[in-house]
Amino acid sequence: MMDSQKVSVFRKEHFNAAHRLHNPLWSAEKNKEVFGLCNNPNYHGHNYELIIQIIGTINTETGYVIDMKELSNLAQEEILSKFDHKNLNLDVPEFANLNPSAENIAVVIYQKLRPKIAAELELKIKLYETERNFVEFPAY
């Protein structure tokens, strides 16, 4: 039956942010060795592409898995307004003690969105840090 099959829908967003990869427990030399240019004390930036994937069954009344306008509004409120044109290390409380690697950013985005999305829907985050480097969470 058509309505019992799961469908994935995707919302693509974009934000620009600066960050610095740095472990305060390490020496300056070790930070530079491990993180290279990403350890620049004056930070560096990326043009992030965020893809929010929602997986669920199609609602027989609406024909939607999720209302994409609601998903767009949620992304704006929970992510873009807090991450876009920010220094992730300094401006985003979740990264005060968490290295803002692409992996950690994807997990934080997931944690911010998951409580706002119906429990019966699955959520997956794909985050492109560059055209060639991206992460996905959860990894299943």
C-alpha positions as CSV (number, residue, x, y, z in Angstrom):
1,M,0.0,0.0,0.0
2,M,1.4,3.4,-1.0
3,D,0.8,5.3,2.3
4,S,2.8,2.7,4.4
5,Q,6.0,3.1,2.4
6,K,8.6,5.4,3.8
7,V,9.7,8.4,1.7
8,S,12.7,10.8,2.2
9,V,12.2,14.5,1.8
10,F,15.1,17.0,1.9
11,R,15.5,20.6,2.7
12,K,18.7,22.3,1.6
13,E,19.9,25.4,3.5
14,H,23.1,27.4,3.5
15,F,25.0,29.3,6.1
16,N,28.4,31.0,6.4
17,A,30.4,30.7,9.6
18,A,33.9,31.0,11.0
19,H,35.5,28.5,13.4
20,R,38.8,27.3,14.7
21,L,39.7,23.7,15.4
22,H,41.6,23.7,18.6
23,N,42.1,21.4,21.7
24,P,43.0,23.6,24.7
25,L,44.5,20.5,26.4
26,W,47.2,20.3,23.7
27,S,50.3,22.3,23.1
28,A,50.3,24.9,20.3
29,E,52.6,22.6,18.4
30,K,50.3,19.6,18.6
31,N,47.3,21.7,17.7
32,K,49.1,23.0,14.6
33,E,50.3,19.5,13.7
34,V,46.8,17.9,14.0
35,F,44.6,20.7,12.7
36,G,47.0,22.6,10.4
37,L,45.5,25.7,8.8
38,C,42.2,25.0,10.6
39,N,44.0,26.0,13.8
40,N,44.5,29.6,12.7
41,P,44.2,31.7,15.9
42,N,42.3,34.3,13.9
43,Y,39.7,31.7,12.7
44,H,38.7,30.8,9.2
45,G,35.4,30.4,7.5
46,H,33.3,28.0,5.4
47,N,30.2,28.3,3.2
48,Y,28.3,25.4,4.7
49,E,25.6,23.5,2.8
50,L,23.1,21.8,5.1
51,I,20.8,19.1,4.0
52,I,18.0,18.1,6.4
53,Q,16.5,14.7,5.5
54,I,13.2,13.7,7.0
55,I,12.0,10.1,6.5
56,G,8.5,9.0,7.2
57,T,5.2,7.8,5.7
58,I,3.1,10.0,3.6
59,N,0.1,11.6,5.4
60,T,-3.0,10.5,3.6
61,E,-4.7,13.8,4.3
62,T,-2.0,16.2,3.2
63,G,0.2,14.1,0.8
64,Y,3.2,15.3,2.8
65,V,5.8,13.5,4.9
66,I,6.3,16.9,6.6
67,D,5.2,20.4,5.6
68,M,8.3,21.8,3.9
69,K,7.4,25.3,4.9
70,E,7.4,24.2,8.6
71,L,10.7,22.5,8.1
72,S,12.1,25.7,6.4
73,N,10.9,27.8,9.3
74,L,12.4,25.3,11.8
75,A,15.8,25.4,10.1
76,Q,15.7,29.2,10.1
77,E,14.7,29.5,13.8
78,E,16.9,26.7,15.2
79,I,20.0,26.8,13.0
80,L,20.4,29.6,10.5
81,S,19.5,32.4,12.9
82,K,22.1,31.0,15.4
83,F,24.9,29.9,13.0
84,D,24.8,32.1,9.9
85,H,27.5,34.8,9.9
86,K,28.7,33.7,13.3
87,N,32.0,32.6,14.9
88,L,31.0,29.2,16.0
89,N,33.6,29.1,18.8
90,L,32.6,32.4,20.3
91,D,28.9,33.0,19.3
92,V,27.3,29.6,19.6
93,P,27.0,28.3,23.2
94,E,27.0,24.7,22.2
95,F,30.7,25.1,21.0
96,A,32.0,26.8,24.1
97,N,33.6,23.5,25.1
98,L,33.2,21.5,22.0
99,N,35.5,21.6,19.0
100,P,33.3,22.8,16.0
101,S,34.4,20.2,13.6
102,A,32.0,19.3,10.8
103,E,31.2,16.1,12.7
104,N,30.3,18.0,15.9
105,I,28.4,20.7,14.0
106,A,26.2,18.0,12.4
107,V,25.5,16.4,15.7
108,V,24.6,19.8,17.3
109,I,22.3,20.6,14.4
110,Y,20.6,17.2,14.9
111,Q,20.2,17.7,18.6
112,K,18.6,21.1,18.0
113,L,16.2,19.8,15.5
114,R,15.3,16.4,16.8
115,P,13.0,17.6,19.7
116,K,11.1,19.8,17.3
117,I,10.2,17.1,14.7
118,A,7.5,14.5,15.3
119,A,8.8,11.4,16.9
120,E,7.5,9.1,14.2
121,L,9.7,10.9,11.6
122,E,13.4,10.0,11.2
123,L,15.9,12.8,10.9
124,K,19.3,12.8,9.2
125,I,21.7,15.7,8.8
126,K,24.2,16.0,5.9
127,L,26.6,18.9,6.3
128,Y,29.0,20.0,3.5
129,E,32.0,22.0,4.9
130,T,33.4,22.2,1.3
131,E,32.2,20.7,-2.0
132,R,34.4,17.7,-1.4
133,N,34.1,17.3,2.4
134,F,30.9,16.4,4.1
135,V,29.5,14.5,7.1
136,E,26.3,12.7,7.8
137,F,24.6,12.1,11.2
138,P,23.4,9.6,12.2
139,A,25.6,7.3,10.2
140,Y,23.2,4.6,9.2
